[in-house]
Amino acid sequence: MATYHTVQSGDTLWGISRQYQISVDEIRRLNNMSDASLSLGQRLQVSQSTPTYGGGNTAVASSPTTSFYTVQAGDSLWRIATKLNLSVNEIKALNNLTSNALSLGQQLRISGGGSDATSASISNSTPTIQTNSPTVVKAPVFTPRPSYVVQAGDSMWRVSQKVGVSVNEIKSINNLTSNILRIGQMLYLEEKPEVASQAAPVQNPQPTQAAPKIIYHTVVSGDSLYRIAMAYNVGVQDIKESNGLSSNALSLGQRLMITKKAKTTSYSSSSSSNSSVSTNMGSGASKGNSSSSVSETGNISKYEQNKKEVINLDAINGVQIFGSGGLSASVGRGGANRQVDVEKVQQRFVQLDYMNAVGGLSQIQATISAIDNFQRRNKIDWWAGKSSLIGASGYSNGLIKPNDVTYKLLREHTTYNITYKDHRGNLEKVRFSNFVRSNYSVYPYGISYSGTVIHDIPASYYESVGLSRQLAEALEFVSKNEGKFDAINSYDKAAFSFGFIQFAGQTGGGTFPHMMALIKDRNPSLFEEAFGRFGLDVEYTYRNDKYNAAKMVVFTPNGKRYEGTDAEKYIRSDKVLHGVFIRAGQNVEVAKLQVLAAVQEYVKPALRAKISLNANGVDVNREPVTDFINSAGGITVLIDLAVNQGLTGALRIFAPAMEQVMKQTGIRSVAALKNIDEKRVIQTIVANATDARVRTRPQKVLDAGISFS
């Protein structure tokens, strides 16, 4: 009897072929498919009818085998379930788990015992070999031994945190007597497994097919599929089929399964060695053009399906009302007031609640009043001064002309209503609009959303990431100038900023991609749930305690891959992806990693910064700024300006203010400089500021009454 599979969301031919242990070509042959495209609900035949043999005897199907999955660094139940096309509850039921906690190397049952669960592509189930004799013998077991390759900047503690194995365990497994590591050193993460004993040899065995040998390769700089295939003596197509690749594109740090098919040999009882698994976590810098075809096109439909299932966007503007033709003539006070144009304007005003009904020319006076009201509320005179920004010029009170400033905003000002399921499955709603009225606006279609979420992060967490109570309070105060944990800006030169201190995009020289790299590095499963499954990624290398060369990656619905600043500009134009980030910010685990990123990118560099001063004969050459600015108020302003202006910019603001105070108060020695009146320094910064942000931010610290002693 034939077996059938009904196509579900996220299915691919390759995944189905692995589930039923049948080749992609065979599925296509059985179903007369001309290509690999699938549609939801499609019914596919995935096995032949059970064959019969002479004498009327029917071959009996073997009982289901039990398959297992070995927990690896970075795994979570959700990530494993997604990888194996199972539900978390199915895995928990198969393994009698009462919580989601996992341990590295833990064996999880993922099929067998009468369950319909699929077998994992990496399984520890033991294949059997059938000979002419009824005796069944077991083939050698090839279980990869997890390992980690030491990278620049690694310490024993950091490796321990990455892979989830304690320092003492790593040292014991690898027979190490100290914590000293060298770059490129391989550290095993599990004890060498016992070699499974073999069954007694079968008398007069016939030639059999040995089990394939599975090796894992982590892509490094300079790798290509061809080079990897040559290194392991396998075909390029074999690697692509084993990993479900539809193109030859690779990314740094990508983990490839290499299946080496053994030749047909007579069975022997010799054991095989175990291949090591390199889990080079955290590296991801891929090469290629800023826009190229996505390497795994099958994921595109999955990304889009995930967006549709989680996020709903309703955009309200006048684009459809005015259509491609727009207005044929002016409408309003002294305008041509053609019927069709007047009705279009009235439809838009009804949509915006400026009018109650469309009445044509009979309602022209009400229409003129609505135009006046619209221009006043939206500060049309302000926008008229930004003609190069919005691509329109000119306006007249109470009048709309084709393609003038009033028409531009009336047609293209958009209110976005987003409904989404948060990480707990609860429905949430947010609203924001484009055309942000700001002197820093460079993209009129961007938005400013200050967010709603303030997470209750315990003081113990701040301490665990190296902040004293004073510094924690300083960082919390700074965040009030930026936004909540789910805040977004996509209207200014940064292209896209996210989070409680607005990590700015690489486009504006900011730390947004570094913060995203930290989330991916510290919690891969969290990154996947919050960002990865919606077509977002980040590529980076980790060196000297920094996420270097970090850049965002986005996969678009039309199969394009954008990276770096191109990716950030794409994200700012896609309001569904805005919803993805808002949703992520409402997860407390994402919020905690935002705090850690702020500490690494702003707080610690600010505290290590060195300043040069020269006044009254006192010459300070690159001395720690905290030798002189160390009060709660002074540190708060220093961190605040470092976030907003960059650390170099912050020091350029502090230095002249400090020199001015030195002259005013007669400071003539370094010892006296260490007792400088910090409050007066901040007041001087405010008085000298030409940038409104530099003026208002320190003033808020002064107004808050934070101590300067």
Secondary structure, DSSP 4 states (H G I P E B T S, - for coil): ---EEE--TT--HHHHHHHHT--HHHHHHHTT-SSS---TT-EEE-SPPPPB-GGGPBPPPPPPPPEEEE--TT--HHHHHHHHT--HHHHHHHHT-SSS---TT-EEEEEBTTB-PPPPSS--PPPEEE-SSS-EEEPPP---EEEEE--TT--HHHHHHHHT--HHHHHHHTT-SSS---TT-EEESSPPPPPPPPPPPPSSPPPEEPPPEEEEEE--TT--HHHHHHHHT--HHHHHHHHT-SSS---TT-EEEEEEPPPEE-------PPPEEE--TT-----S-SEEE-S-THHHHHHHHHHHHHEEEEEE-SHHHHTTT--SS-EETTS---HHHHHHHHHHHHHTTS-S---GGGGHHHHHHHHHHHHHHTTHHHHHTTHHHHT----BTTEE-TTSHHHHHHHH--EEEEEEE-TTS-EEEEEEES----TT-S-TT--EE--S------HHHHHHTT--HHHHHHHHHHHTTT--TT-EE-SSTTS-EETTTTEE-GGGT-SHHHHHHHHHHH-HHHHHHHTGGGTEEEEEEEETTEEEEEEEEEE-TTSEEEEHHHHHHHHHH-HHHHHHHHHHHTSHHHHHHHHHHHIIIIIHHHHH-EEEEEETTEEEEEEEGGGT--SHHHHHHHHHHHHHH-HHHHHHHHHHHHHHHHHHHT--SHHHHTT--HHHHHHHHHHH--SHHHHHHHHHHHHHT----
